[in-house]
Amino acid sequence: MTLPKDAFRRFQEELAALDQKIEQRATTKQTARQTAKQAAMSAMQRAREEFLALREQYKLTIADVVSFFPEEEGIAYLQGLIAQAQAKPRRGRKPKAEG
């Protein structure tokens, strides 16, 4: 028993519609992730700009900023800054020696 061509066409159209729905869902999820990242980055960027403006306005130094926090937190913050400055970039794998 063979199927009429109309049934086959309808089947293909339904498959195409399902594919489009799946694509739309994927793009909306990806767009939502990008929007969330941008919002977080813009909030962080805004906070950084505000901090730098305050630092510039009041002529604050790192010592002033650190002294604002409790002593333990200030020390931990400075240790983090030092560790970041001294951290070496990760090295990739060495190529295998031929021979």
Backbone as a printed PyTorch tensor [residue, N CA C, xyz], in Angstrom:
tensor([[[ 0.8490, -1.1800,  0.0000],
         [ 0.0000,  0.0000,  0.0000],
         [ 0.8940,  1.2430,  0.0000]],

        [[ 0.6960,  2.0900, -0.9580],
         [ 1.4930,  3.3080, -1.0480],
         [ 0.7110,  4.4670, -0.4590]],

        [[ 1.4450,  5.3870,  0.1010],
         [ 0.8140,  6.5710,  0.6780],
         [ 0.6450,  7.6290, -0.4010]],

        [[-0.4020,  8.3790, -0.3260],
         [-0.5590,  9.4760, -1.2900],
         [ 0.5100, 10.5500, -1.0470]],

        [[ 0.8130, 11.2880, -2.1020],
         [ 1.8470, 12.3110, -1.9980],
         [ 1.4650, 13.3920, -0.9990]],

        [[ 0.1920, 13.6720, -0.8440],
         [-0.2320, 14.7050,  0.1090],
         [ 0.1580, 14.3240,  1.5370]],

        [[ 0.0040, 13.0830,  1.9010],
         [ 0.3610, 12.6380,  3.2480],
         [ 1.8630, 12.7950,  3.4660]],

        [[ 2.6490, 12.4490,  2.4640],
         [ 4.0930, 12.5740,  2.5640],
         [ 4.5010, 14.0410,  2.7090]],

        [[ 3.8750, 14.9090,  1.9370],
         [ 4.1680, 16.3460,  2.0320],
         [ 3.7960, 16.8820,  3.4050]],

        [[ 2.6330, 16.4840,  3.9110],
         [ 2.2170, 16.9330,  5.2410],
         [ 3.2240, 16.4650,  6.2940]],

        [[ 3.6790, 15.2320,  6.1680],
         [ 4.6570, 14.6920,  7.0930],
         [ 5.9460, 15.5280,  7.0640]],

        [[ 6.4170, 15.8510,  5.8700],
         [ 7.6210, 16.6690,  5.7330],
         [ 7.4170, 18.0650,  6.3300]],

        [[ 6.2390, 18.6430,  6.1020],
         [ 5.9580, 19.9700,  6.6460],
         [ 5.9100, 19.9370,  8.1720]],

        [[ 5.3430, 18.8820,  8.7310],
         [ 5.2950, 18.7610, 10.1880],
         [ 6.6960, 18.6030, 10.7660]],

        [[ 7.5260, 17.8210, 10.0980],
         [ 8.9130, 17.6870, 10.5500],
         [ 9.6640, 19.0150, 10.4750]],

        [[ 9.4430, 19.7530,  9.4030],
         [10.0920, 21.0570,  9.2570],
         [ 9.6240, 22.0130, 10.3510]],

        [[ 8.3290, 21.9750, 10.6710],
         [ 7.7980, 22.8330, 11.7250],
         [ 8.4150, 22.4740, 13.0800]],

        [[ 8.5540, 21.1720, 13.3460],
         [ 9.1940, 20.7470, 14.5960],
         [10.6440, 21.1980, 14.6600]],

        [[11.3550, 21.0860, 13.5540],
         [12.7460, 21.5440, 13.5130],
         [12.8410, 23.0420, 13.8000]],

        [[11.9230, 23.8090, 13.2380],
         [11.9220, 25.2500, 13.4690],
         [11.6550, 25.5630, 14.9330]],

        [[10.7250, 24.8410, 15.5520],
         [10.4360, 25.0710, 16.9700],
         [11.6640, 24.7740, 17.8250]],

        [[12.3490, 23.6930, 17.5090],
         [13.5470, 23.3260, 18.2670],
         [14.6190, 24.3990, 18.0980]],

        [[14.7990, 24.8950, 16.8900],
         [15.7790, 25.9550, 16.6350],
         [15.4290, 27.2170, 17.4000]],

        [[14.1500, 27.5830, 17.4000],
         [13.7130, 28.7860, 18.1030],
         [13.9750, 28.6620, 19.6020]],

        [[13.6980, 27.4960, 20.1660],
         [13.9500, 27.2900, 21.5970],
         [15.4350, 27.4350, 21.9000]],

        [[16.2560, 26.8550, 21.0550],
         [17.7030, 26.9210, 21.2780],
         [18.2030, 28.3600, 21.2040]],

        [[17.7280, 29.1130, 20.2290],
         [18.1910, 30.4960, 20.0920],
         [17.6810, 31.3660, 21.2350]],

        [[16.4490, 31.1320, 21.7060],
         [15.9450, 31.9330, 22.8200],
         [16.7020, 31.6150, 24.1070]],

        [[17.0690, 30.3380, 24.3150],
         [17.8550, 29.9870, 25.4940],
         [19.2320, 30.6320, 25.4260]],

        [[19.8380, 30.5900, 24.2450],
         [21.1630, 31.1770, 24.0750],
         [21.0940, 32.6840, 24.2780]],

        [[20.0580, 33.3240, 23.7490],
         [19.8950, 34.7610, 23.9030],
         [19.6870, 35.1190, 25.3640]],

        [[18.9120, 34.3110, 26.0870],
         [18.6750, 34.5660, 27.5030],
         [19.9790, 34.4660, 28.2890]],

        [[20.8230, 33.4770, 27.9670],
         [22.1060, 33.3400, 28.6500],
         [22.9930, 34.5510, 28.3760]],

        [[23.0270, 34.9890, 27.1170],
         [23.8550, 36.1330, 26.7710],
         [23.3610, 37.3910, 27.4730]],

        [[22.0470, 37.5600, 27.5560],
         [21.4780, 38.7240, 28.2160],
         [21.8330, 38.7160, 29.7000]],

        [[21.7590, 37.5500, 30.3340],
         [22.1060, 37.4410, 31.7470],
         [23.5830, 37.7600, 31.9660]],

        [[24.4420, 37.2510, 31.0810],
         [25.8640, 37.5430, 31.1950],
         [26.1240, 39.0320, 31.0200]],

        [[25.4700, 39.6350, 30.0390],
         [25.6630, 41.0550, 29.7900],
         [25.1850, 41.8800, 30.9750]],

        [[24.0760, 41.4850, 31.5830],
         [23.5600, 42.2050, 32.7380],
         [24.5330, 42.1120, 33.9030]],

        [[25.0750, 40.9160, 34.1260],
         [26.0400, 40.7410, 35.2080],
         [27.3100, 41.5360, 34.9310]],

        [[27.7760, 41.4810, 33.6950],
         [28.9820, 42.2180, 33.3530],
         [28.7420, 43.7150, 33.4180]],

        [[27.5860, 44.1590, 32.9690],
         [27.3250, 45.5940, 33.0140],
         [27.1960, 46.0580, 34.4580]],

        [[26.6210, 45.2280, 35.3480],
         [26.5210, 45.5960, 36.7570],
         [27.9140, 45.6800, 37.3630]],

        [[28.7550, 44.7100, 37.0360],
         [30.1260, 44.7170, 37.5560],
         [30.8930, 45.9020, 36.9810]],

        [[30.7140, 46.1560, 35.7080],
         [31.4010, 47.2820, 35.0690],
         [30.9390, 48.6080, 35.6790]],

        [[29.6430, 48.7230, 35.9090],
         [29.0970, 49.9390, 36.5110],
         [29.6640, 50.1430, 37.9170]],

        [[29.7040, 49.0620, 38.7090],
         [30.2490, 49.1560, 40.0660],
         [31.7210, 49.5470, 40.0260]],

        [[32.4350, 48.9790, 39.0830],
         [33.8590, 49.3080, 38.9550],
         [34.0440, 50.7760, 38.5960]],

        [[33.2560, 51.2620, 37.6460],
         [33.3570, 52.6640, 37.2400],
         [33.0010, 53.5980, 38.3880]],

        [[31.9630, 53.2410, 39.1570],
         [31.5860, 54.0620, 40.3080],
         [32.6990, 54.0760, 41.3450]],

        [[33.2770, 52.9060, 41.5930],
         [34.3800, 52.8280, 42.5530],
         [35.5580, 53.6730, 42.0920]],

        [[35.9150, 53.5480, 40.8180],
         [37.0460, 54.3290, 40.3110],
         [36.7660, 55.8250, 40.3750]],

        [[35.5150, 56.2120, 40.1420],
         [35.1480, 57.6270, 40.2320],
         [35.2860, 58.1230, 41.6750]],

        [[34.8280, 57.3150, 42.6330],
         [34.9660, 57.7000, 44.0390],
         [36.4380, 57.7650, 44.4480]],

        [[37.2000, 56.7910, 43.9870],
         [38.6260, 56.7780, 44.3100],
         [39.3130, 58.0190, 43.7620]],

        [[38.9460, 58.3790, 42.5430],
         [39.5370, 59.5680, 41.9170],
         [39.0740, 60.8450, 42.6190]],

        [[37.7840, 60.8990, 42.9420],
         [37.2170, 62.0940, 43.5700],
         [37.8460, 62.3620, 44.9390]],

        [[38.0140, 61.3230, 45.7420],
         [38.5400, 61.4920, 47.0900],
         [40.0310, 61.1890, 47.1950]],

        [[40.6810, 60.9510, 46.0540],
         [42.1160, 60.6810, 46.0070],
         [42.4980, 59.5400, 46.9590]],

        [[41.7760, 58.4190, 46.8520],
         [42.0050, 57.2740, 47.7230],
         [43.1340, 56.3990, 47.1850]],

        [[43.8540, 55.7890, 48.0840],
         [44.8960, 54.8360, 47.7220],
         [44.4090, 53.4320, 48.0690]],

        [[45.1960, 52.4310, 47.7140],
         [44.8330, 51.0530, 48.0650],
         [44.7760, 50.9040, 49.5770]],

        [[45.6780, 51.5670, 50.2690],
         [45.6840, 51.4960, 51.7320],
         [44.3780, 52.0330, 52.3050]],

        [[43.8610, 53.1120, 51.7320],
         [42.5820, 53.6540, 52.1920],
         [41.4490, 52.6640, 51.9700]],

        [[41.4630, 52.0520, 50.8080],
         [40.4000, 51.1060, 50.4710],
         [40.4740, 49.8850, 51.3720]],

        [[41.6750, 49.3600, 51.5890],
         [41.8510, 48.1730, 52.4230],
         [41.5020, 48.4790, 53.8730]],

        [[41.8530, 49.6550, 54.3420],
         [41.5850, 49.9970, 55.7420],
         [40.0900, 50.1500, 56.0170]],

        [[39.3040, 50.2860, 54.9800],
         [37.8510, 50.3810, 55.1430],
         [37.2830, 49.0680, 55.6680]],

        [[37.8770, 47.9470, 55.2770],
         [37.4100, 46.6230, 55.6720],
         [38.0220, 46.2410, 57.0190]],

        [[37.4460, 45.2280, 57.6920],
         [38.1040, 44.7010, 58.9050],
         [39.4970, 44.1880, 58.5620]],

        [[40.3590, 44.1660, 59.5560],
         [41.7690, 43.8520, 59.3220],
         [41.9760, 42.5320, 58.5980]],

        [[41.2630, 41.4750, 59.0040],
         [41.4420, 40.1600, 58.3850],
         [41.0480, 40.1910, 56.9080]],

        [[39.9490, 40.8630, 56.6080],
         [39.4990, 40.9350, 55.2180],
         [40.4450, 41.7780, 54.3790]],

        [[40.9710, 42.8380, 54.9570],
         [41.9240, 43.6820, 54.2420],
         [43.1880, 42.9220, 53.9030]],

        [[43.6680, 42.1360, 54.8590],
         [44.8690, 41.3280, 54.6230],
         [44.5940, 40.2800, 53.5480]],

        [[43.4390, 39.6300, 53.6390],
         [43.0820, 38.6170, 52.6400],
         [42.9660, 39.2460, 51.2480]],

        [[42.4260, 40.4660, 51.1910],
         [42.2960, 41.1640, 49.9060],
         [43.6770, 41.4580, 49.3210]],

        [[44.5810, 41.9620, 50.1540],
         [45.9370, 42.2520, 49.6800],
         [46.6540, 40.9880, 49.2360]],

        [[46.4810, 39.8940, 49.9910],
         [47.1070, 38.6340, 49.6000],
         [46.5660, 38.1630, 48.2530]],

        [[45.2730, 38.3600, 48.0270],
         [44.6850, 38.0010, 46.7360],
         [45.2620, 38.8310, 45.6030]],

        [[45.4420, 40.1280, 45.8400],
         [46.0400, 40.9940, 44.8170],
         [47.4690, 40.5600, 44.5000]],

        [[48.2190, 40.2440, 45.5450],
         [49.6070, 39.8200, 45.3410],
         [49.6520, 38.4950, 44.5830]],

        [[48.7760, 37.5730, 44.9660],
         [48.7490, 36.2640, 44.2970],
         [48.3860, 36.4210, 42.8230]],

        [[47.4530, 37.3020, 42.5110],
         [47.0770, 37.5230, 41.1150],
         [48.2380, 38.1220, 40.3290]],

        [[48.9640, 39.0220, 40.9440],
         [50.0770, 39.6710, 40.2580],
         [51.2180, 38.6900, 40.0050]],

        [[51.4020, 37.7460, 40.9220],
         [52.5050, 36.8080, 40.7970],
         [52.1380, 35.5310, 40.0610]],

        [[50.8630, 35.3190, 39.8120],
         [50.4220, 34.0760, 39.1590],
         [50.9940, 33.9990, 37.7520]],

        [[51.5020, 32.8400, 37.4430],
         [52.0440, 32.6290, 36.1040],
         [50.9110, 32.1150, 35.2190]],

        [[50.9250, 32.4790, 33.9550],
         [49.8920, 31.9390, 33.0630],
         [50.0710, 30.4400, 32.9050]],

        [[48.9640, 29.7390, 32.7380],
         [49.0240, 28.2900, 32.5730],
         [49.7180, 27.9510, 31.2690]],

        [[50.5380, 26.9470, 31.3260],
         [51.2470, 26.5130, 30.1320],
         [50.4680, 25.3950, 29.4830]],

        [[50.4770, 25.3890, 28.1970],
         [49.8330, 24.3210, 27.4550],
         [50.6840, 23.0700, 27.4770]],

        [[50.1670, 22.0240, 26.9370],
         [50.9230, 20.7750, 26.8610],
         [52.0960, 20.9220, 25.8980]],

        [[53.1640, 20.2840, 26.2720],
         [54.3320, 20.3070, 25.3950],
         [54.0860, 19.3360, 24.2530]],

        [[54.4960, 19.6650, 23.0630],
         [54.3100, 18.7340, 21.9450],
         [55.1430, 17.4800, 22.1780]],

        [[54.6200, 16.3550, 21.7250],
         [55.3450, 15.0860, 21.8740],
         [56.5950, 15.1210, 21.0040]],

        [[57.6690, 14.6100, 21.5660],
         [58.9310, 14.5580, 20.8210],
         [58.8530, 13.4350, 19.7840]],

        [[59.2710, 13.7580, 18.5930],
         [59.2710, 12.7490, 17.5380],
         [60.5490, 11.9260, 17.6360]],

        [[60.4130, 10.6500, 17.3580],
         [61.6290,  9.8680, 17.2900],
         [61.6240,  8.6510, 18.1120]]])
